[in-house]
Structures are given as C-alpha cells and as structure tokens.
C-alpha cells in the first residue's frame, strides 16, 4: 500500500516545523535571565505575530498562483490558527516555567525530608500546616495530619461523654475550638486543630490535640516549624480563632510584620549607630546601637515611642532579649543576625508556640524538643507526650 500525503498536509507540517524551530524552540533555549527580561519579551512576541502574518501572506500568494484552491486555503488557515492559539497560550508559558523556575523544593526542605525518612520511625507522624503535606508523605515517607487534598477534612473520634450538637470552647489568644457531637462521635476540623497548636501559648493544649493524631501503637510524632509559616500566620491564626457565631469575619488574622533595613547612619555626639526600618511615609522602626547594646523605638512624625521587647544577636553572636514593660508600643521586635531585616511580632503571636519554636528554637518549651535546623528555613521538633518533663 503506497502512502501519500497531500500538499495541504505537507505544507501545513512544513510551516509548523519552521515556525516551531525558529520562533518557539530556539528562543526559549537562551538564558533564563534573557527570557524573563521584559525588554526581550516584547520584541519576541512582536516577532511571533509578524511571522504569523508572513505565513498568511505566503498562503495568499499560493492561492493567487492557483497552487492552492479555496478549500485548501481555508483548511490551512484554520489549522494554523488553531495551532498558533494553543502554542502561544500554553507552550510559551510552559517553556518559560520548565526552563527557568527551578525546583519546587529548596535544598533545605529536601535535606530535612530525607533526614526525617532516614532517622525517624516509619510509624511516626509529622505535624505542620497543610502546604508541605504531599512532600512529607512522598519524600519523607511519613504520615501527616493533613495535606493539600485533605485540608478541609474533619477528624473523628469516639465521644467520651454523652453530648450532642455544637459546643464552642474559648481559650487564650482568642482561640476558639469548635466541636460537633453526633451519634457518639466527636468531630473537629483538622485545619483548626493545627492552627490552634501554632497559635496557642499552652503546651498542654497543643499536645492534647496532637495526641489524637498519633498512629495506634506508635510513640513518635514530630512537628515542623518552617519560614513559610511566617507569612501564612494570617491563615492559621484565622482558623485557630474561627467562631461560627461571630460573623462577618468569624476569625482574627494576626501577622508578623517583616520590614527590611532602609538605612544606617551614625548619631553624632552620642557615639551611636541608628538602623532605620521604614514602614511608611512617616513611620519606621529605629534601632539605636550604643556600646553593643540595642534599644528599639517606633518613630512617627518625629516622635519616638519605646517598643516593649527587642530580641537581637550581639556582636559576639549571643542572643539577647531586652524588655521595656512600660513601653508605649506593645509587642516584640526580632532582629536577624545580619540586621538586614526586622520582624515585628504582635502580642497575640509573641508567646505562641510557633514563635517560640521558629524564632527561639523552642527555648523554654518542655513538650517540643528541638531536633535540628536546616538553613534557618526548616526546624524540626519532637513532640513529647510524657507528663512532667523538664528539658
């Protein structure tokens, strides 16, 4: 059987091949810096459209020369328009992403997950917010409380008392725990449970919640405090304080305010250095350093107000916490070691378990034992369920 290809198909394939090679494949094989540069993207897209116009002109000439009839011309127009639509809408963006975005996980996360897989019991559960859940189960090979597919799932357990309906418990920091009782079962939202363990200042409450998620017959559970949870505090604090009887907001959002260093200047006559972290046109945090001691202020329209707490690392690398109980601005400023960034922690988050785990490596916590830190991005803790343990 002889295989033949008509001139419409042959012409279409030839044009598609040239178009793909010259205007799609080769340009995306250049450097990522060039691909992501708008000065490169604008003329490149212009080039794509000009080349498309040239193809249509070529087809019109072929029709004029009677090489193509009307039906063949229309068929090629339709095929090429469909092809160009899908290529320009989907291929270009996917090429940029595949060539230039890099890996989804950082080296710190990759190392942490592999360490967990190699150094914890197979029955261990790893608790944290839902976002890295699939990575934990896929790479660390450990169970989680929830992940991206189960973030809205509820947790069931046998009810210990004869209760029915919805019961709401109030705790510190505005935390609200919502229980639903029906048919001898207690039902809770997983996302509220984990949000509560992050926001609460009460270790006993956190451990009581986490104990329900342990695997039967297993005595190991770990908790991950990671840097991405700083910006996500508005969500886990919202779910931790969510109250169905409190519309329209239902919950409260507490945020860590991260402010980069704007300027460093000497203060003449005081032998001091002032670090300025601007919040707006007339507001900024100012840190004064005098003889290796730091003082924190909130500056607004020339007025200096003391900040209640400041944690920083001195020139010898030792962590120091200075408190001003009578300060005008309540909350804690956390200054990183390079002094390039300052984080304002409001009172609601100041003594939360997440703050104490991530910013202070679990200092003062008895039921969350600091295990290891990967690049300051991922910090692992072991949950201790034993009673009256002092670390």
Short mmCIF file of the C-alpha atoms (twelve columns), coordinates in Angstrom:
data_MODEL
# 
_entry.id   MODEL 
# 
loop_
_atom_site.group_PDB 
_atom_site.id 
_atom_site.type_symbol 
_atom_site.label_atom_id 
_atom_site.label_alt_id 
_atom_site.label_comp_id 
_atom_site.label_asym_id 
_atom_site.label_seq_id 
_atom_site.Cartn_x 
_atom_site.Cartn_y 
_atom_site.Cartn_z 
_atom_site.pdbx_PDB_model_num 
ATOM 1   C CA . UNK A 1   0.000   0.000  0.000  1 
ATOM 2   C CA . UNK A 2   1.535   3.282  -1.094 1 
ATOM 3   C CA . UNK A 3   1.489   6.084  1.455  1 
ATOM 4   C CA . UNK A 4   0.821   9.555  0.072  1 
ATOM 5   C CA . UNK A 5   0.493   12.916 1.732  1 
ATOM 6   C CA . UNK A 6   -1.441  15.702 0.048  1 
ATOM 7   C CA . UNK A 7   0.025   19.139 -0.476 1 
ATOM 8   C CA . UNK A 8   -2.196  20.764 2.167  1 
ATOM 9   C CA . UNK A 9   -0.915  18.445 4.887  1 
ATOM 10  C CA . UNK A 10  2.671   18.676 3.652  1 
ATOM 11  C CA . UNK A 11  2.558   22.457 3.509  1 
ATOM 12  C CA . UNK A 12  0.981   22.742 6.927  1 
ATOM 13  C CA . UNK A 13  3.538   20.432 8.507  1 
ATOM 14  C CA . UNK A 14  6.426   22.302 6.874  1 
ATOM 15  C CA . UNK A 15  5.162   25.684 8.081  1 
ATOM 16  C CA . UNK A 16  4.522   24.365 11.586 1 
ATOM 17  C CA . UNK A 17  8.004   22.867 11.770 1 
ATOM 18  C CA . UNK A 18  9.719   26.081 10.673 1 
ATOM 19  C CA . UNK A 19  7.532   28.171 12.972 1 
ATOM 20  C CA . UNK A 20  8.246   25.887 15.939 1 
ATOM 21  C CA . UNK A 21  12.000  25.736 15.325 1 
ATOM 22  C CA . UNK A 22  12.690  29.403 14.600 1 
ATOM 23  C CA . UNK A 23  10.208  31.166 16.820 1 
ATOM 24  C CA . UNK A 24  9.410   28.818 19.697 1 
ATOM 25  C CA . UNK A 25  12.063  26.230 20.471 1 
ATOM 26  C CA . UNK A 26  15.339  28.052 19.777 1 
ATOM 27  C CA . UNK A 27  14.433  31.336 21.537 1 
ATOM 28  C CA . UNK A 28  13.370  29.521 24.720 1 
ATOM 29  C CA . UNK A 29  16.739  27.763 24.852 1 
ATOM 30  C CA . UNK A 30  18.501  31.027 25.628 1 
ATOM 31  C CA . UNK A 31  19.369  32.086 29.173 1 
ATOM 32  C CA . UNK A 32  16.607  32.441 31.755 1 
ATOM 33  C CA . UNK A 33  17.708  35.963 32.563 1 
ATOM 34  C CA . UNK A 34  17.069  36.922 28.950 1 
ATOM 35  C CA . UNK A 35  13.741  35.073 28.721 1 
ATOM 36  C CA . UNK A 36  12.433  36.776 31.850 1 
ATOM 37  C CA . UNK A 37  13.582  40.202 30.723 1 
ATOM 38  C CA . UNK A 38  10.645  42.317 29.510 1 
ATOM 39  C CA . UNK A 39  12.956  44.123 27.093 1 
ATOM 40  C CA . UNK A 40  13.427  40.729 25.384 1 
ATOM 41  C CA . UNK A 41  9.841   39.503 25.688 1 
ATOM 42  C CA . UNK A 42  8.158   42.428 23.918 1 
ATOM 43  C CA . UNK A 43  10.117  42.200 20.618 1 
ATOM 44  C CA . UNK A 44  9.933   38.402 20.793 1 
ATOM 45  C CA . UNK A 45  6.158   38.434 20.891 1 
ATOM 46  C CA . UNK A 46  6.174   41.009 18.095 1 
ATOM 47  C CA . UNK A 47  8.353   38.609 16.125 1 
ATOM 48  C CA . UNK A 48  5.816   35.829 16.681 1 
ATOM 49  C CA . UNK A 49  2.966   37.906 15.338 1 
ATOM 50  C CA . UNK A 50  4.981   39.188 12.364 1 
ATOM 51  C CA . UNK A 51  5.954   35.640 11.458 1 
ATOM 52  C CA . UNK A 52  2.300   34.584 11.640 1 
ATOM 53  C CA . UNK A 53  1.372   37.417 9.320  1 
ATOM 54  C CA . UNK A 54  4.125   36.329 6.922  1 
ATOM 55  C CA . UNK A 55  2.686   32.799 6.857  1 
ATOM 56  C CA . UNK A 56  -0.734  34.095 5.941  1 
ATOM 57  C CA . UNK A 57  0.754   36.264 3.181  1 
ATOM 58  C CA . UNK A 58  2.552   33.196 1.819  1 
ATOM 59  C CA . UNK A 59  -0.683  31.237 1.747  1 
ATOM 60  C CA . UNK A 60  -2.426  34.092 -0.049 1 
ATOM 61  C CA . UNK A 61  0.308   34.133 -2.709 1 
ATOM 62  C CA . UNK A 62  -0.080  30.368 -3.171 1 
ATOM 63  C CA . UNK A 63  -3.789  30.890 -3.664 1 
ATOM 64  C CA . UNK A 64  -3.179  33.702 -6.138 1 
ATOM 65  C CA . UNK A 65  -0.818  31.462 -8.123 1 
ATOM 66  C CA . UNK A 66  -3.511  28.780 -8.162 1 
ATOM 67  C CA . UNK A 67  -1.253  26.384 -6.300 1 
ATOM 68  C CA . UNK A 68  -3.934  26.132 -3.610 1 
ATOM 69  C CA . UNK A 69  -7.652  26.149 -4.193 1 
ATOM 70  C CA . UNK A 70  -10.097 27.933 -1.904 1 
ATOM 71  C CA . UNK A 71  -10.939 24.857 0.130  1 
ATOM 72  C CA . UNK A 72  -7.272  24.019 0.705  1 
ATOM 73  C CA . UNK A 73  -6.509  27.619 1.650  1 
ATOM 74  C CA . UNK A 74  -9.315  27.737 4.232  1 
ATOM 75  C CA . UNK A 75  -8.237  24.388 5.667  1 
ATOM 76  C CA . UNK A 76  -4.659  25.595 6.131  1 
ATOM 77  C CA . UNK A 77  -5.821  28.873 7.680  1 
ATOM 78  C CA . UNK A 78  -7.947  27.023 10.222 1 
ATOM 79  C CA . UNK A 79  -5.226  24.507 11.068 1 
ATOM 80  C CA . UNK A 80  -2.559  27.153 11.543 1 
ATOM 81  C CA . UNK A 81  -4.821  29.433 13.612 1 
ATOM 82  C CA . UNK A 82  -5.680  26.552 15.945 1 
ATOM 83  C CA . UNK A 83  -2.026  25.547 16.181 1 
ATOM 84  C CA . UNK A 84  -0.821  29.092 16.883 1 
ATOM 85  C CA . UNK A 85  -3.514  29.643 19.503 1 
ATOM 86  C CA . UNK A 86  -2.530  26.615 21.583 1 
ATOM 87  C CA . UNK A 87  1.186   27.181 21.109 1 
ATOM 88  C CA . UNK A 88  1.136   30.823 22.127 1 
ATOM 89  C CA . UNK A 89  -1.289  30.342 25.027 1 
ATOM 90  C CA . UNK A 90  0.144   27.153 26.523 1 
ATOM 91  C CA . UNK A 91  3.559   26.286 25.086 1 
ATOM 92  C CA . UNK A 92  5.322   29.600 25.635 1 
ATOM 93  C CA . UNK A 93  4.372   29.826 29.303 1 
ATOM 94  C CA . UNK A 94  5.154   26.176 29.995 1 
ATOM 95  C CA . UNK A 95  8.546   26.580 28.293 1 
ATOM 96  C CA . UNK A 96  9.369   29.570 30.482 1 
ATOM 97  C CA . UNK A 97  8.320   27.665 33.601 1 
ATOM 98  C CA . UNK A 98  10.188  24.461 32.755 1 
ATOM 99  C CA . UNK A 99  13.381  26.267 31.749 1 
ATOM 100 C CA . UNK A 100 13.567  28.954 34.381 1 
ATOM 101 C CA . UNK A 101 11.651  28.335 37.595 1 
ATOM 102 C CA . UNK A 102 13.999  25.736 39.085 1 
ATOM 103 C CA . UNK A 103 12.964  23.096 41.595 1 
ATOM 104 C CA . UNK A 104 9.870   23.410 43.755 1 
ATOM 105 C CA . UNK A 105 11.679  22.389 46.947 1 
ATOM 106 C CA . UNK A 106 14.685  24.206 48.342 1 
ATOM 107 C CA . UNK A 107 17.806  22.291 49.342 1 
ATOM 108 C CA . UNK A 108 16.873  22.842 52.989 1 
ATOM 109 C CA . UNK A 109 13.488  21.171 52.577 1 
ATOM 110 C CA . UNK A 110 14.981  18.337 50.537 1 
ATOM 111 C CA . UNK A 111 17.629  17.658 53.198 1 
ATOM 112 C CA . UNK A 112 15.104  17.892 56.036 1 
ATOM 113 C CA . UNK A 113 12.648  15.463 54.442 1 
ATOM 114 C CA . UNK A 114 15.372  12.934 53.676 1 
ATOM 115 C CA . UNK A 115 16.690  13.227 57.217 1 
ATOM 116 C CA . UNK A 116 13.199  12.508 58.567 1 
ATOM 117 C CA . UNK A 117 12.881  9.450  56.324 1 
ATOM 118 C CA . UNK A 118 16.237  8.059  57.485 1 
ATOM 119 C CA . UNK A 119 16.109  8.959  61.183 1 
ATOM 120 C CA . UNK A 120 12.550  8.531  62.433 1 
ATOM 121 C CA . UNK A 121 10.280  5.561  62.939 1 
ATOM 122 C CA . UNK A 122 8.179   4.543  59.951 1 
ATOM 123 C CA . UNK A 123 5.065   4.890  62.091 1 
ATOM 124 C CA . UNK A 124 5.887   8.484  63.079 1 
ATOM 125 C CA . UNK A 125 3.506   11.286 62.159 1 
ATOM 126 C CA . UNK A 126 4.797   14.712 61.094 1 
ATOM 127 C CA . UNK A 127 2.561   17.635 62.049 1 
ATOM 128 C CA . UNK A 128 2.645   21.059 60.430 1 
ATOM 129 C CA . UNK A 129 0.383   23.225 58.302 1 
ATOM 130 C CA . UNK A 130 -1.093  21.507 55.228 1 
ATOM 131 C CA . UNK A 131 1.084   23.014 52.431 1 
ATOM 132 C CA . UNK A 132 4.072   20.591 52.520 1 
ATOM 133 C CA . UNK A 133 1.902   17.558 53.294 1 
ATOM 134 C CA . UNK A 134 2.374   15.804 49.946 1 
ATOM 135 C CA . UNK A 135 6.147   16.357 50.080 1 
ATOM 136 C CA . UNK A 136 6.313   14.846 53.556 1 
ATOM 137 C CA . UNK A 137 4.389   11.722 52.527 1 
ATOM 138 C CA . UNK A 138 6.130   11.451 49.155 1 
ATOM 139 C CA . UNK A 139 9.750   12.130 50.142 1 
ATOM 140 C CA . UNK A 140 9.964   11.587 53.903 1 
ATOM 141 C CA . UNK A 141 7.536   8.635  53.650 1 
ATOM 142 C CA . UNK A 142 5.770   9.693  56.847 1 
ATOM 143 C CA . UNK A 143 2.106   10.276 57.637 1 
ATOM 144 C CA . UNK A 144 0.784   13.799 58.146 1 
ATOM 145 C CA . UNK A 145 -2.196  15.382 59.866 1 
ATOM 146 C CA . UNK A 146 -3.432  16.798 56.561 1 
ATOM 147 C CA . UNK A 147 -2.243  17.922 53.137 1 
ATOM 148 C CA . UNK A 148 -3.468  19.851 50.110 1 
ATOM 149 C CA . UNK A 149 -6.093  17.231 49.341 1 
ATOM 150 C CA . UNK A 150 -7.424  16.965 52.905 1 
ATOM 151 C CA . UNK A 151 -7.075  20.499 54.284 1 
ATOM 152 C CA . UNK A 152 -10.850 20.767 54.653 1 
ATOM 153 C CA . UNK A 153 -11.246 17.296 56.168 1 
ATOM 154 C CA . UNK A 154 -12.546 16.728 59.684 1 
ATOM 155 C CA . UNK A 155 -11.260 14.459 62.437 1 
ATOM 156 C CA . UNK A 156 -13.492 11.873 64.076 1 
ATOM 157 C CA . UNK A 157 -13.078 10.227 67.482 1 
ATOM 158 C CA . UNK A 158 -15.444 8.456  69.871 1 
ATOM 159 C CA . UNK A 159 -17.095 10.902 72.231 1 
ATOM 160 C CA . UNK A 160 -16.150 10.312 75.872 1 
ATOM 161 C CA . UNK A 161 -19.338 11.978 77.137 1 
ATOM 162 C CA . UNK A 162 -22.964 11.904 76.083 1 
ATOM 163 C CA . UNK A 163 -23.062 15.158 74.134 1 
ATOM 164 C CA . UNK A 164 -24.979 16.340 71.089 1 
ATOM 165 C CA . UNK A 165 -24.856 19.402 68.877 1 
ATOM 166 C CA . UNK A 166 -22.123 22.008 68.562 1 
ATOM 167 C CA . UNK A 167 -20.031 23.061 71.539 1 
ATOM 168 C CA . UNK A 168 -17.615 26.005 71.428 1 
ATOM 169 C CA . UNK A 169 -14.654 26.383 73.782 1 
ATOM 170 C CA . UNK A 170 -12.823 29.674 74.296 1 
ATOM 171 C CA . UNK A 171 -9.097  29.772 75.006 1 
ATOM 172 C CA . UNK A 172 -6.335  32.353 75.292 1 
ATOM 173 C CA . UNK A 173 -5.227  34.486 72.314 1 
ATOM 174 C CA . UNK A 174 -8.794  34.484 71.041 1 
ATOM 175 C CA . UNK A 175 -8.566  30.773 70.198 1 
ATOM 176 C CA . UNK A 176 -11.895 29.077 69.600 1 
ATOM 177 C CA . UNK A 177 -12.321 25.316 69.464 1 
ATOM 178 C CA . UNK A 178 -15.443 24.063 67.728 1 
ATOM 179 C CA . UNK A 179 -16.729 20.550 68.491 1 
ATOM 180 C CA . UNK A 180 -19.616 18.786 66.835 1 
ATOM 181 C CA . UNK A 181 -21.182 15.768 68.578 1 
ATOM 182 C CA . UNK A 182 -23.451 13.292 66.838 1 
ATOM 183 C CA . UNK A 183 -24.095 9.538  67.067 1 
ATOM 184 C CA . UNK A 184 -21.491 9.105  69.786 1 
ATOM 185 C CA . UNK A 185 -18.724 10.790 67.770 1 
ATOM 186 C CA . UNK A 186 -16.708 13.952 68.313 1 
ATOM 187 C CA . UNK A 187 -15.909 15.875 65.117 1 
ATOM 188 C CA . UNK A 188 -13.272 18.601 64.744 1 
ATOM 189 C CA . UNK A 189 -11.725 20.450 61.807 1 
ATOM 190 C CA . UNK A 190 -8.131  19.392 61.188 1 
ATOM 191 C CA . UNK A 191 -7.153  22.860 59.996 1 
ATOM 192 C CA . UNK A 192 -8.429  24.395 63.229 1 
ATOM 193 C CA . UNK A 193 -6.576  21.817 65.305 1 
ATOM 194 C CA . UNK A 194 -3.224  22.611 63.687 1 
ATOM 195 C CA . UNK A 195 -3.923  26.349 63.651 1 
ATOM 196 C CA . UNK A 196 -4.550  26.100 67.395 1 
ATOM 197 C CA . UNK A 197 -1.259  24.269 68.032 1 
ATOM 198 C CA . UNK A 198 0.573   27.058 66.211 1 
ATOM 199 C CA . UNK A 199 -1.186  29.975 67.917 1 
ATOM 200 C CA . UNK A 200 -1.686  28.722 71.454 1 
ATOM 201 C CA . UNK A 201 0.672   29.588 74.299 1 
ATOM 202 C CA . UNK A 202 -0.479  26.483 76.171 1 
ATOM 203 C CA . UNK A 203 1.733   23.455 75.500 1 
ATOM 204 C CA . UNK A 204 -0.656  21.137 77.311 1 
ATOM 205 C CA . UNK A 205 -3.481  22.114 74.954 1 
ATOM 206 C CA . UNK A 206 -1.253  21.649 71.891 1 
ATOM 207 C CA . UNK A 207 -0.101  18.197 72.989 1 
ATOM 208 C CA . UNK A 208 -3.656  17.171 73.872 1 
ATOM 209 C CA . UNK A 209 -4.695  17.963 70.292 1 
ATOM 210 C CA . UNK A 210 -1.678  16.312 68.651 1 
ATOM 211 C CA . UNK A 211 -2.032  13.124 70.689 1 
ATOM 212 C CA . UNK A 212 -5.254  12.324 68.821 1 
ATOM 213 C CA . UNK A 213 -3.314  12.197 65.531 1 
ATOM 214 C CA . UNK A 214 -0.718  9.641  66.616 1 
ATOM 215 C CA . UNK A 215 -0.784  6.227  64.999 1 
ATOM 216 C CA . UNK A 216 -2.008  3.456  67.318 1 
ATOM 217 C CA . UNK A 217 0.918   1.668  68.959 1 
ATOM 218 C CA . UNK A 218 3.430   4.354  67.916 1 
ATOM 219 C CA . UNK A 219 5.106   6.754  70.337 1 
ATOM 220 C CA . UNK A 220 6.703   9.195  67.858 1 
ATOM 221 C CA . UNK A 221 5.414   12.462 66.480 1 
ATOM 222 C CA . UNK A 222 7.360   15.395 65.043 1 
ATOM 223 C CA . UNK A 223 6.477   18.996 64.326 1 
ATOM 224 C CA . UNK A 224 7.906   21.200 61.563 1 
ATOM 225 C CA . UNK A 225 8.160   24.958 62.068 1 
ATOM 226 C CA . UNK A 226 9.189   26.495 58.741 1 
ATOM 227 C CA . UNK A 227 9.827   30.017 57.484 1 
ATOM 228 C CA . UNK A 228 6.874   29.982 55.071 1 
ATOM 229 C CA . UNK A 229 4.540   29.862 58.069 1 
ATOM 230 C CA . UNK A 230 5.579   33.410 58.984 1 
ATOM 231 C CA . UNK A 231 3.701   34.906 56.030 1 
ATOM 232 C CA . UNK A 232 0.902   32.334 56.425 1 
ATOM 233 C CA . UNK A 233 0.179   33.350 60.015 1 
ATOM 234 C CA . UNK A 234 -2.856  35.312 58.856 1 
ATOM 235 C CA . UNK A 235 -4.418  31.999 57.817 1 
ATOM 236 C CA . UNK A 236 -3.503  29.666 60.654 1 
ATOM 237 C CA . UNK A 237 -4.403  32.339 63.198 1 
ATOM 238 C CA . UNK A 238 -7.716  32.889 61.392 1 
ATOM 239 C CA . UNK A 239 -8.660  29.214 61.567 1 
ATOM 240 C CA . UNK A 240 -7.471  28.941 65.169 1 
ATOM 241 C CA . UNK A 241 -9.824  31.763 66.166 1 
ATOM 242 C CA . UNK A 242 -12.685 30.856 63.800 1 
ATOM 243 C CA . UNK A 243 -16.050 31.060 65.511 1 
ATOM 244 C CA . UNK A 244 -19.251 30.264 63.576 1 
ATOM 245 C CA . UNK A 245 -21.214 32.544 65.921 1 
ATOM 246 C CA . UNK A 246 -19.051 35.584 65.236 1 
ATOM 247 C CA . UNK A 247 -19.896 36.951 61.757 1 
ATOM 248 C CA . UNK A 248 -18.971 38.605 59.485 1 
ATOM 249 C CA . UNK A 249 -15.219 37.957 59.873 1 
ATOM 250 C CA . UNK A 250 -15.628 34.833 62.058 1 
ATOM 251 C CA . UNK A 251 -11.903 34.744 62.896 1 
ATOM 252 C CA . UNK A 252 -8.948  37.063 63.579 1 
ATOM 253 C CA . UNK A 253 -5.847  37.404 61.422 1 
ATOM 254 C CA . UNK A 254 -2.563  38.069 63.206 1 
ATOM 255 C CA . UNK A 255 0.514   38.812 61.100 1 
ATOM 256 C CA . UNK A 256 4.263   39.067 61.512 1 
ATOM 257 C CA . UNK A 257 5.377   42.400 60.059 1 
ATOM 258 C CA . UNK A 258 8.657   41.973 58.149 1 
ATOM 259 C CA . UNK A 259 10.496  45.207 57.389 1 
ATOM 260 C CA . UNK A 260 13.845  45.411 55.506 1 
ATOM 261 C CA . UNK A 261 16.653  47.712 56.536 1 
ATOM 262 C CA . UNK A 262 16.457  51.094 54.814 1 
ATOM 263 C CA . UNK A 263 19.463  52.987 56.175 1 
ATOM 264 C CA . UNK A 264 22.307  53.005 58.685 1 
ATOM 265 C CA . UNK A 265 23.683  56.306 59.992 1 
ATOM 266 C CA . UNK A 266 25.902  57.479 62.836 1 
ATOM 267 C CA . UNK A 267 24.348  59.648 65.544 1 
ATOM 268 C CA . UNK A 268 26.807  62.455 66.090 1 
ATOM 269 C CA . UNK A 269 27.630  63.345 69.682 1 
ATOM 270 C CA . UNK A 270 26.153  60.127 71.098 1 
ATOM 271 C CA . UNK A 271 28.661  57.560 69.824 1 
ATOM 272 C CA . UNK A 272 25.694  55.597 68.460 1 
ATOM 273 C CA . UNK A 273 24.502  53.997 65.214 1 
ATOM 274 C CA . UNK A 274 20.880  54.223 64.091 1 
ATOM 275 C CA . UNK A 275 19.299  51.470 61.965 1 
ATOM 276 C CA . UNK A 276 16.102  52.554 60.247 1 
ATOM 277 C CA . UNK A 277 13.358  50.182 59.030 1 
ATOM 278 C CA . UNK A 278 10.718  52.201 57.218 1 
ATOM 279 C CA . UNK A 279 7.042   51.255 57.416 1 
ATOM 280 C CA . UNK A 280 5.588   54.195 55.502 1 
ATOM 281 C CA . UNK A 281 6.000   57.871 54.732 1 
ATOM 282 C CA . UNK A 282 6.032   58.945 58.375 1 
ATOM 283 C CA . UNK A 283 6.510   55.673 60.268 1 
ATOM 284 C CA . UNK A 284 9.522   53.482 60.910 1 
ATOM 285 C CA . UNK A 285 11.205  51.298 63.475 1 
ATOM 286 C CA . UNK A 286 14.545  52.675 64.639 1 
ATOM 287 C CA . UNK A 287 17.202  50.648 66.441 1 
ATOM 288 C CA . UNK A 288 19.904  52.582 68.273 1 
ATOM 289 C CA . UNK A 289 23.155  50.743 68.992 1 
ATOM 290 C CA . UNK A 290 25.325  52.122 71.782 1 
ATOM 291 C CA . UNK A 291 28.296  50.103 73.086 1 
ATOM 292 C CA . UNK A 292 26.928  46.837 71.645 1 
ATOM 293 C CA . UNK A 293 23.544  47.407 73.337 1 
ATOM 294 C CA . UNK A 294 20.429  47.975 71.242 1 
ATOM 295 C CA . UNK A 295 17.302  49.974 72.003 1 
ATOM 296 C CA . UNK A 296 14.122  49.778 69.911 1 
ATOM 297 C CA . UNK A 297 11.773  52.647 69.065 1 
ATOM 298 C CA . UNK A 298 8.788   53.310 66.864 1 
ATOM 299 C CA . UNK A 299 9.157   56.645 65.111 1 
ATOM 300 C CA . UNK A 300 6.103   58.523 63.871 1 
ATOM 301 C CA . UNK A 301 6.311   62.096 62.580 1 
ATOM 302 C CA . UNK A 302 9.444   62.771 64.588 1 
ATOM 303 C CA . UNK A 303 8.121   61.263 67.823 1 
ATOM 304 C CA . UNK A 304 9.992   58.296 69.328 1 
ATOM 305 C CA . UNK A 305 7.985   55.664 71.215 1 
ATOM 306 C CA . UNK A 306 9.593   52.764 73.049 1 
ATOM 307 C CA . UNK A 307 8.847   49.221 71.886 1 
ATOM 308 C CA . UNK A 308 8.092   46.681 74.587 1 
ATOM 309 C CA . UNK A 309 10.508  43.942 73.518 1 
ATOM 310 C CA . UNK A 310 13.590  43.518 71.354 1 
ATOM 311 C CA . UNK A 311 15.415  40.286 70.610 1 
ATOM 312 C CA . UNK A 312 18.773  40.525 68.840 1 
ATOM 313 C CA . UNK A 313 22.181  38.933 68.490 1 
ATOM 314 C CA . UNK A 314 25.101  40.934 69.854 1 
ATOM 315 C CA . UNK A 315 28.473  41.225 68.119 1 
ATOM 316 C CA . UNK A 316 29.626  38.001 69.802 1 
ATOM 317 C CA . UNK A 317 26.648  36.114 68.393 1 
ATOM 318 C CA . UNK A 318 24.804  35.761 71.705 1 
ATOM 319 C CA . UNK A 319 21.033  36.145 71.698 1 
ATOM 320 C CA . UNK A 320 19.664  38.875 73.956 1 
ATOM 321 C CA . UNK A 321 16.116  39.789 74.926 1 
ATOM 322 C CA . UNK A 322 15.503  43.274 76.309 1 
ATOM 323 C CA . UNK A 323 12.099  44.151 77.728 1 
ATOM 324 C CA . UNK A 324 10.516  47.529 78.487 1 
ATOM 325 C CA . UNK A 325 7.276   46.657 80.349 1 
ATOM 326 C CA . UNK A 326 6.104   50.274 80.427 1 
ATOM 327 C CA . UNK A 327 6.687   50.845 76.713 1 
ATOM 328 C CA . UNK A 328 4.076   52.563 74.569 1 
ATOM 329 C CA . UNK A 329 4.198   50.003 71.726 1 
ATOM 330 C CA . UNK A 330 3.278   46.502 72.844 1 
ATOM 331 C CA . UNK A 331 4.835   43.576 71.010 1 
ATOM 332 C CA . UNK A 332 8.257   42.162 70.207 1 
ATOM 333 C CA . UNK A 333 10.824  43.150 67.599 1 
ATOM 334 C CA . UNK A 334 13.001  40.291 66.342 1 
ATOM 335 C CA . UNK A 335 16.199  41.443 64.628 1 
ATOM 336 C CA . UNK A 336 18.046  38.947 62.448 1 
ATOM 337 C CA . UNK A 337 21.780  38.454 62.862 1 
ATOM 338 C CA . UNK A 338 22.713  40.432 59.734 1 
ATOM 339 C CA . UNK A 339 20.449  43.311 60.831 1 
ATOM 340 C CA . UNK A 340 19.074  43.474 57.303 1 
ATOM 341 C CA . UNK A 341 15.563  42.568 58.447 1 
ATOM 342 C CA . UNK A 342 13.405  43.231 61.440 1 
ATOM 343 C CA . UNK A 343 10.169  41.404 62.289 1 
ATOM 344 C CA . UNK A 344 7.513   42.926 64.498 1 
ATOM 345 C CA . UNK A 345 5.613   40.251 66.426 1 
ATOM 346 C CA . UNK A 346 2.266   41.439 67.873 1 
ATOM 347 C CA . UNK A 347 1.275   40.415 71.384 1 
ATOM 348 C CA . UNK A 348 -1.101  37.712 70.117 1 
ATOM 349 C CA . UNK A 349 1.793   35.939 68.391 1 
ATOM 350 C CA . UNK A 350 4.567   36.872 70.788 1 
ATOM 351 C CA . UNK A 351 4.328   33.817 73.051 1 
ATOM 352 C CA . UNK A 352 2.691   31.453 70.576 1 
ATOM 353 C CA . UNK A 353 4.212   28.020 70.182 1 
ATOM 354 C CA . UNK A 354 5.176   28.783 66.579 1 
ATOM 355 C CA . UNK A 355 7.061   31.944 67.605 1 
ATOM 356 C CA . UNK A 356 8.896   30.070 70.336 1 
ATOM 357 C CA . UNK A 357 9.717   27.172 68.023 1 
ATOM 358 C CA . UNK A 358 10.817  29.080 64.951 1 
ATOM 359 C CA . UNK A 359 12.337  32.290 66.286 1 
ATOM 360 C CA . UNK A 360 13.791  30.868 69.526 1 
ATOM 361 C CA . UNK A 361 14.452  27.220 68.573 1 
ATOM 362 C CA . UNK A 362 11.990  26.031 71.199 1 
ATOM 363 C CA . UNK A 363 13.699  27.780 74.109 1 
ATOM 364 C CA . UNK A 364 11.603  27.320 77.253 1 
ATOM 365 C CA . UNK A 365 9.304   24.720 75.713 1 
ATOM 366 C CA . UNK A 366 9.058   21.420 77.581 1 
ATOM 367 C CA . UNK A 367 6.930   19.336 75.243 1 
ATOM 368 C CA . UNK A 368 8.552   20.327 71.934 1 
ATOM 369 C CA . UNK A 369 12.164  19.180 71.790 1 
ATOM 370 C CA . UNK A 370 14.349  20.933 69.226 1 
ATOM 371 C CA . UNK A 371 15.965  18.323 66.960 1 
ATOM 372 C CA . UNK A 372 17.583  20.059 64.010 1 
ATOM 373 C CA . UNK A 373 17.636  23.191 61.860 1 
ATOM 374 C CA . UNK A 374 18.153  23.296 58.103 1 
ATOM 375 C CA . UNK A 375 19.389  26.700 56.958 1 
ATOM 376 C CA . UNK A 376 17.058  28.605 59.241 1 
ATOM 377 C CA . UNK A 377 14.221  27.603 56.891 1 
ATOM 378 C CA . UNK A 378 13.051  24.274 58.308 1 
ATOM 379 C CA . UNK A 379 13.153  23.442 62.016 1 
ATOM 380 C CA . UNK A 380 12.181  20.028 63.359 1 
ATOM 381 C CA . UNK A 381 10.848  19.297 66.843 1 
ATOM 382 C CA . UNK A 382 9.919   16.079 68.569 1 
ATOM 383 C CA . UNK A 383 6.627   16.155 70.453 1 
ATOM 384 C CA . UNK A 384 6.999   14.839 73.983 1 
ATOM 385 C CA . UNK A 385 3.816   13.309 75.375 1 
ATOM 386 C CA . UNK A 386 5.257   12.351 78.756 1 
ATOM 387 C CA . UNK A 387 3.942   14.138 81.807 1 
ATOM 388 C CA . UNK A 388 6.045   16.451 83.996 1 
ATOM 389 C CA . UNK A 389 9.039   16.510 81.666 1 
ATOM 390 C CA . UNK A 390 11.570  19.276 82.107 1 
ATOM 391 C CA . UNK A 391 14.174  19.913 79.397 1 
# 
